[in-house]
Amino acid sequence: MAKLVVDEEKCIGCGACTSEAPELFELIETDSGYKAKVKKEQVKGKEIEQAQAAINVCPVDVISLE
């Protein structure tokens, strides 16, 4: 099992992660615009593959697995 993390401070809210893995990410509205938020923090199996795909499409590299 791995922990899925988004650095919301650096996120630009482009939505690439939500397009790639909508079951793991959502966009939330903040005072400074939209930000990605993790829906499911602990991932395993196929979810790790989906998280890795989202990591690969993130243009600002703010998603990680720990």
matplotlib code that plots the C-alpha trace (Angstrom):
import matplotlib.pyplot as plt

x = [0.0, 1.2, 0.2, -0.9, 0.0, -0.6, 1.3, -1.8, 0.3, 2.1, -0.9, -2.0, -5.5, -5.2, -7.2, -4.9, -4.9, -8.7, -8.9, -6.4, -7.7, -11.1, -11.6, -8.4, -8.5, -11.0, -10.7, -11.7, -12.2, -10.1, -9.5, -6.6, -8.4, -8.8, -6.5, -6.3, -7.2, -6.7, -10.0, -8.3, -5.0, -4.1, -3.8, -2.9, -2.9, -4.5, -4.9, -1.1, -1.0, -3.7, -1.8, 1.4, -0.4, -1.6, 1.9, 3.2, 0.7, 1.0, 2.7, 4.1, 5.1, 3.2, 1.8, 3.8, 3.5, 5.1]
y = [0.0, 3.5, 7.0, 9.3, 13.0, 16.3, 19.4, 21.7, 24.8, 24.3, 22.7, 24.9, 23.2, 22.1, 18.9, 16.5, 14.2, 14.2, 13.3, 10.5, 9.1, 10.5, 8.0, 9.2, 12.9, 15.8, 19.5, 21.8, 25.6, 27.7, 31.4, 31.2, 29.1, 25.3, 22.8, 19.0, 17.1, 13.4, 11.5, 8.3, 8.7, 5.0, 3.2, -0.4, -2.6, -1.1, 2.2, 2.6, 2.2, 4.9, 7.2, 6.7, 7.7, 10.9, 11.6, 11.2, 13.7, 16.4, 19.4, 20.8, 17.5, 18.0, 14.4, 11.7, 8.2, 7.6]
z = [0.0, -0.8, 0.3, -2.4, -1.9, -3.7, -2.8, -3.0, -2.5, -5.8, -7.7, -10.7, -10.9, -14.5, -13.9, -15.6, -12.6, -12.4, -16.1, -15.7, -12.4, -11.4, -8.7, -6.9, -7.4, -7.4, -8.1, -5.2, -5.4, -3.1, -2.7, -5.1, -7.8, -8.3, -6.7, -6.9, -3.8, -3.1, -2.7, -1.5, 0.3, 0.7, -2.6, -3.7, -6.7, -9.8, -7.9, -7.7, -11.5, -11.9, -9.4, -11.4, -14.6, -12.9, -11.7, -15.2, -16.7, -13.9, -15.6, -12.3, -10.6, -7.4, -7.1, -5.3, -3.8, -0.5]

ax = plt.figure().add_subplot(projection="3d")
ax.plot(x, y, z, "-o")
ax.set_aspect("equal")
plt.show()
